[in-house]
Amino acid sequence: MSDLKAKFLEVYSVLKSELLNDPAFEFTDDSRQWLDRMLDYNVPGGKLNRGLSVVDSYKLLKEGRELTSDETFLACALGWCIEWLQAYFLVMDDIMDGSHTRRGQPCWFRLPKVGMIAANDGIILRNHIPRILKNHFRGKPYYVDLLDLFNEVEFQTASGQMIDLITTLVGEKDLSKYSLPLHRRIVQYKTAYYSFYLPVACALLMSGENLDNHIDVKEILIEMGIYFQVQDDYLDCYGDPEVIGKIGTDIEDFKCSWMVVKALEVCNEEQKKLLHENYGKQDPACVAKVKELYEALKIQDVFLEYERKSYEKLNKGIEAHPSKAVEAVLKSFLSKIYKRQK
């Protein structure tokens, strides 16, 4: 894996260099320096799972055939387009949420010289994607499909973010709006499309496939993305901050979390009143009361049962797939997330 990661990071340097010398804009030393620092701060800092999975998936679709250096470069370039998309979402998201840290460092907009310039930086990050695609895929038969795919997934993600934001409007804290279908919709659009479907769709397009013939693959990946987010919601409450790298704040932030939705489903009137009074409050005593209620309702057991059923259902769907190569891609995704601790 470390070889692939090193190669992947090499491609980042190439793409960054091209963008810092984009002929469509006359850079000054200051603007080039700003862009250089902004990219290094926001793009390569995460786990790079989404980007690397384009390369992994493409390899599996090639059924063990060694990739040419050109194929490896192109798969990495598409992987980086997803990482650029992720960087754009996170820069904007952090401004909207008023967050303080991201990936163990201050959010970009929190840096003294950055502030609201970060909003424009987000727009630039988003505009780098078609520049990269134009530079490297313009002559490919699937070029238009790639542009379409990125545009559609961005639209779906932004729309999911919209439902999330208007649901958690401060001042209108109404737990009765929270339900499993709402949780599912937010997660499907806000997370599952860009984190699970997009990397595999990129690999399928590179392999010469028509995405319309793979609706079943999309459905399985969306289900996987929802399962992944439920795990995230669970880890926010029960994960070890040392392991997950952050301290969970879903309860304080009044998030439409799977945990609270499940609690609302099974609690009695008295417990519901306790939830309404304590959920979404910054006070640690209120947070503790919510966690005690989760314990009383055995939400951890409910989660473990959900995890078992989801895994069984996903596996069944994957094994029914006619293509062994596609089956291998889906199994590889599932194995990476099943029973994860972070």
KALINRA-V664761 format. One record per residue. N is the residue number from 1. RES is the residue in one small letter. SS is DSSP state (2 for helix, 1 for strand, 0 for the rest). PHI is phi as a letter, one per 20 degrees, with the letter a starting at -180 (none if undefined). Layout:
n: {N N}
res: {RES RES}
ss: {SS SS}
phi: {PHI PHI}
This chain:
n: {1 2 3 4 5 6 7 8 9 10 11 12 13 14 15 16 17 18 19 20 21 22 23 24 25 26 27 28 29 30 31 32 33 34 35 36 37 38 39 40 41 42 43 44 45 46 47 48 49 50 51 52 53 54 55 56 57 58 59 60 61 62 63 64 65 66 67 68 69 70 71 72 73 74 75 76 77 78 79 80 81 82 83 84 85 86 87 88 89 90 91 92 93 94 95 96 97 98 99 100 101 102 103 104 105 106 107 108 109 110 111 112 113 114 115 116 117 118 119 120 121 122 123 124 125 126 127 128 129 130 131 132 133 134 135 136 137 138 139 140 141 142 143 144 145 146 147 148 149 150 151 152 153 154 155 156 157 158 159 160 161 162 163 164 165 166 167 168 169 170 171 172 173 174 175 176 177 178 179 180 181 182 183 184 185 186 187 188 189 190 191 192 193 194 195 196 197 198 199 200 201 202 203 204 205 206 207 208 209 210 211 212 213 214 215 216 217 218 219 220 221 222 223 224 225 226 227 228 229 230 231 232 233 234 235 236 237 238 239 240 241 242 243 244 245 246 247 248 249 250 251 252 253 254 255 256 257 258 259 260 261 262 263 264 265 266 267 268 269 270 271 272 273 274 275 276 277 278 279 280 281 282 283 284 285 286 287 288 289 290 291 292 293 294 295 296 297 298 299 300 301 302 303 304 305 306 307 308 309 310 311 312 313 314 315 316 317 318 319 320 321 322 323 324 325 326 327 328 329 330 331 332 333 334 335 336 337 338 339 340 341 342}
res: {m s d l k a k f l e v y s v l k s e l l n d p a f e f t d d s r q w l d r m l d y n v p g g k l n r g l s v v d s y k l l k e g r e l t s d e t f l a c a l g w c i e w l q a y f l v m d d i m d g s h t r r g q p c w f r l p k v g m i a a n d g i i l r n h i p r i l k n h f r g k p y y v d l l d l f n e v e f q t a s g q m i d l i t t l v g e k d l s k y s l p l h r r i v q y k t a y y s f y l p v a c a l l m s g e n l d n h i d v k e i l i e m g i y f q v q d d y l d c y g d p e v i g k i g t d i e d f k c s w m v v k a l e v c n e e q k k l l h e n y g k q d p a c v a k v k e l y e a l k i q d v f l e y e r k s y e k l n k g i e a h p s k a v e a v l k s f l s k i y k r q k}
ss: {0 2 2 2 2 2 2 2 2 2 2 2 2 2 2 2 2 2 2 2 0 0 0 0 0 0 0 0 2 2 2 2 2 2 2 2 2 2 2 2 2 2 0 0 0 0 0 0 2 2 2 2 2 2 2 2 2 2 2 2 2 0 0 0 0 0 0 0 2 2 2 2 2 2 2 2 2 2 2 2 2 2 2 2 2 2 2 2 2 2 2 2 2 2 2 2 2 0 0 0 1 1 0 0 1 1 0 2 2 2 0 0 0 0 0 0 2 2 2 2 2 2 2 2 2 2 2 2 2 2 2 2 2 2 2 2 2 0 0 0 0 0 2 2 2 2 2 2 2 2 2 2 2 2 2 2 2 2 2 2 2 2 2 2 2 2 2 0 0 0 0 0 0 0 2 2 2 0 0 2 2 2 2 2 2 2 2 2 2 2 2 2 2 2 2 2 2 2 2 2 2 2 2 2 2 2 0 0 0 0 2 2 2 2 2 2 2 2 2 2 2 2 2 2 2 2 2 2 2 2 2 2 2 2 2 2 2 2 0 0 2 2 2 2 0 0 0 0 0 0 0 0 0 0 0 0 0 2 2 2 2 2 2 2 2 2 0 0 2 2 2 2 2 2 2 2 2 2 0 0 0 0 0 2 2 2 2 2 2 2 2 2 2 2 2 2 0 0 2 2 2 2 2 2 2 2 2 2 2 2 2 2 2 2 2 2 2 2 2 0 0 0 0 2 2 2 2 2 2 2 2 2 2 2 2 2 2 0 0 0 0 0}
phi: {none f f f f f f f f f f g f f f f f f f f c f f f c e f e g f f f f f f g f f f f f d e e f e f m g f f f f f f g f f g f f e l n f f f f f f f f f f f f f f g f g f f f f f f f f f g f g f f f e m f d c b l m c g g g f e f g e e l f g g f f f g f f g f f f f f f f f f f d c g e e f d g f f f g g f f f f f f f f f f f f f f f f f f f d g f n c f c f f f f b f f f g f f g f g e f c f f e e d f g g f f f f f f f e n e e f f e c f f f g f f f f g f f f g g f f g g f f f g e d f e g f e e n b e f c g f f e l f f e g f f f f f f f d e e f f f f f f f g f d f n d f g g f f f f f f f f f g f f e l f f f f f f f g f f f f f f f f g f f f f e f f e f f f g f f f f f f f f f d f l f d b}
